[in-house]
Amino acid sequence: MPEKTPRGSFDEPPAKGREDANSSAEDAGVTFQAPPETVLEDAAAAAEAASALAGVPAGIVEAKRAVEAQLLSSAGRLLVQSEDMAGPNNIVGVGIGFAEPDNGGEPGAPVLNVYVIEQTAASEVRAAIVQSMGVSAAESPAEVPIHVVRTGIIDAQPHRFRLRPAPGGVSVGHFKITAGTIGCLSVGRTAPRNSRLMVLSNNHVLANSNNAVFGDCICQPGPADGGKCPQDQIAILERFVPINFAGGANYVDCATGWAWPDRVRRELVYLSGGAPAFFRISSAPVAPALGMLVGKSGRTTQLTTGRITGISETVRVNYGGGRVALFVDQISIRGLSGDFSAGGDSGSSIWTWNAARNPVGLLFAGGGGVTFANKMTRVLAALDINLYT
């Protein structure tokens, strides 16, 4: 049997949590303070990002940064399909990846990943980048090879069994949402949070996309899978990093829920012969790398494997209700056999597919067969936590 988390080692949440259907950060007069920019874009994260671009030709890096600036200038704008889908309105993301057999680049060489809503020829995407977006560095196919990736509109993935103690990889959610996934467990780095055992997932899974307050009920399974408060409660909302929908850059979509120690466990779950089986991942995160094999266990697609195809991606993500957020310095992943993720897998931890199983990212969005994840190092810094796995 898997090891259960010892109850006496951690403080229990102060109350059963809120389940008032009208509770929100606005009507309660409570707001959560975002970490300062120096935390979100600290020296370590900047150094990691710079290291990821080492060896990438200057023209590709210049083109990426120029398109990124154009995306930032339009952040927060509603994503709609225009009549001219060959133009800049069609571009929802940019990053750096490897050349693939179908994109004409030199095998294994860096290329500019351009994510689009509707499939468009690389020549038309290049023209839009050069003419409409003013990126002169992209004029030469030899200097800036372009890999066009059709994702459609990139959606945050906010959408099956009840299990106690609850492991990572199962359905969970704030009492007002549908369902997402428990990524893993964590603890705060300083008192009093270092005595709190917490589940880690996305803001849009545990904190209802900013519309929540400390103490709100988190249930397992999530409401879409039949979970109800208080009978299925495992945690209360403890902290989240607000998502900026007003046009600024985001680095993470993450939150923590303060859990009752006897209701959660350190293991992640997968199905073996139809029955739950358990495994552990490392608590030591590593930086993503192009071509790295990774895995995840999630509420919808369960245990899957994939390959990192981008490590410095900037994407516009649709959260519904006309809300769009720009995310910078993200990871992109494609499944090795079918999709790596689907709606409801949001919040899953992503880890290296090897014996070490080092955490790499926190899954939060996807579209067109491409999964996007926050870098785990950024998540831990933003929430001021360590993993407890």
NORRABEL-V302264 format. One record per residue. N is the residue number from 1. RES is the residue in one letter. PHI is phi in whole degrees, 0 to 359 (none if undefined). Layout:
# NORRABEL-V302264
N:RES:PHI, N:RES:PHI
This chain:
# NORRABEL-V302264
1:M:none, 2:P:293, 3:E:293, 4:K:270, 5:T:289, 6:P:295, 7:R:296, 8:G:284, 9:S:277, 10:F:226, 11:D:289, 12:E:271, 13:P:304, 14:P:287, 15:A:206, 16:K:287, 17:G:97, 18:R:275, 19:E:224, 20:D:293, 21:A:297, 22:N:259, 23:S:289, 24:S:197, 25:A:298, 26:E:289, 27:D:284, 28:A:272, 29:G:69, 30:V:245, 31:T:231, 32:F:258, 33:Q:280, 34:A:288, 35:P:302, 36:P:296, 37:E:303, 38:T:293, 39:V:278, 40:L:293, 41:E:237, 42:D:280, 43:A:297, 44:A:295, 45:A:294, 46:A:295, 47:A:294, 48:E:296, 49:A:296, 50:A:295, 51:S:297, 52:A:296, 53:L:267, 54:A:298, 55:G:89, 56:V:278, 57:P:308, 58:A:301, 59:G:297, 60:I:292, 61:V:297, 62:E:297, 63:A:296, 64:K:301, 65:R:294, 66:A:290, 67:V:294, 68:E:302, 69:A:296, 70:Q:293, 71:L:295, 72:L:296, 73:S:292, 74:S:252, 75:A:299, 76:G:89, 77:R:281, 78:L:300, 79:L:277, 80:V:226, 81:Q:270, 82:S:269, 83:E:292, 84:D:259, 85:M:278, 86:A:273, 87:G:271, 88:P:296, 89:N:296, 90:N:279, 91:I:270, 92:V:243, 93:G:190, 94:V:209, 95:G:190, 96:I:231, 97:G:220, 98:F:263, 99:A:295, 100:E:238, 101:P:305, 102:D:266, 103:N:245, 104:G:79, 105:G:280, 106:E:291, 107:P:310, 108:G:79, 109:A:276, 110:P:295, 111:V:224, 112:L:270, 113:N:284, 114:V:238, 115:Y:266, 116:V:233, 117:I:285, 118:E:243, 119:Q:302, 120:T:219, 121:A:299, 122:A:302, 123:S:295, 124:E:288, 125:V:295, 126:R:299, 127:A:298, 128:A:295, 129:I:293, 130:V:284, 131:Q:277, 132:S:280, 133:M:260, 134:G:71, 135:V:260, 136:S:293, 137:A:297, 138:A:271, 139:E:295, 140:S:263, 141:P:300, 142:A:289, 143:E:278, 144:V:229, 145:P:294, 146:I:247, 147:H:249, 148:V:274, 149:V:240, 150:R:277, 151:T:248, 152:G:70, 153:I:288, 154:I:280, 155:D:259, 156:A:294, 157:Q:262, 158:P:262, 159:H:258, 160:R:none, 161:F:239, 162:R:276, 163:L:214, 164:R:230, 165:P:294, 166:A:283, 167:P:268, 168:G:291, 169:G:98, 170:V:253, 171:S:300, 172:V:205, 173:G:178, 174:H:303, 175:F:296, 176:K:260, 177:I:258, 178:T:270, 179:A:192, 180:G:225, 181:T:227, 182:I:286, 183:G:283, 184:C:181, 185:L:260, 186:S:207, 187:V:222, 188:G:291, 189:R:273, 190:T:226, 191:A:293, 192:P:272, 193:R:286, 194:N:286, 195:S:253, 196:R:252, 197:L:270, 198:M:230, 199:V:275, 200:L:249, 201:S:201, 202:N:274, 203:N:305, 204:H:286, 205:V:265, 206:L:265, 207:A:237, 208:N:54, 209:S:54, 210:N:82, 211:N:266, 212:A:201, 213:V:226, 214:F:308, 215:G:97, 216:D:300, 217:C:287, 218:I:243, 219:C:243, 220:Q:226, 221:P:286, 222:G:295, 223:P:307, 224:A:295, 225:D:255, 226:G:99, 227:G:290, 228:K:224, 229:C:257, 230:P:263, 231:Q:295, 232:D:250, 233:Q:289, 234:I:241, 235:A:200, 236:I:242, 237:L:298, 238:E:250, 239:R:197, 240:F:214, 241:V:268, 242:P:301, 243:I:272, 244:N:273, 245:F:259, 246:A:263, 247:G:120, 248:G:278, 249:A:277, 250:N:248, 251:Y:245, 252:V:219, 253:D:234, 254:C:210, 255:A:200, 256:T:236, 257:G:240, 258:W:284, 259:A:256, 260:W:286, 261:P:302, 262:D:276, 263:R:255, 264:V:225, 265:R:218, 266:R:283, 267:E:288, 268:L:257, 269:V:243, 270:Y:212, 271:L:263, 272:S:232, 273:G:65, 274:G:86, 275:A:250, 276:P:296, 277:A:232, 278:F:230, 279:F:209, 280:R:246, 281:I:247, 282:S:286, 283:S:261, 284:A:255, 285:P:290, 286:V:232, 287:A:285, 288:P:290, 289:A:219, 290:L:302, 291:G:85, 292:M:297, 293:L:278, 294:V:225, 295:G:224, 296:K:203, 297:S:240, 298:G:225, 299:R:303, 300:T:260, 301:T:261, 302:Q:60, 303:L:274, 304:T:225, 305:T:240, 306:G:204, 307:R:231, 308:I:290, 309:T:249, 310:G:204, 311:I:232, 312:S:214, 313:E:272, 314:T:241, 315:V:221, 316:R:264, 317:V:243, 318:N:272, 319:Y:254, 320:G:84, 321:G:64, 322:G:81, 323:R:264, 324:V:231, 325:A:234, 326:L:265, 327:F:244, 328:V:242, 329:D:62, 330:Q:258, 331:I:254, 332:S:245, 333:I:220, 334:R:240, 335:G:291, 336:L:281, 337:S:216, 338:G:84, 339:D:290, 340:F:288, 341:S:207, 342:A:209, 343:G:307, 344:G:102, 345:D:273, 346:S:304, 347:G:100, 348:S:296, 349:S:281, 350:I:244, 351:W:218, 352:T:294, 353:W:275, 354:N:205, 355:A:296, 356:A:287, 357:R:50, 358:N:283, 359:P:298, 360:V:240, 361:G:206, 362:L:236, 363:L:294, 364:F:215, 365:A:202, 366:G:182, 367:G:182, 368:G:61, 369:G:84, 370:V:251, 371:T:258, 372:F:241, 373:A:218, 374:N:286, 375:K:290, 376:M:298, 377:T:299, 378:R:291, 379:V:300, 380:L:296, 381:A:293, 382:A:293, 383:L:267, 384:D:58, 385:I:227, 386:N:242, 387:L:286, 388:Y:234, 389:T:236
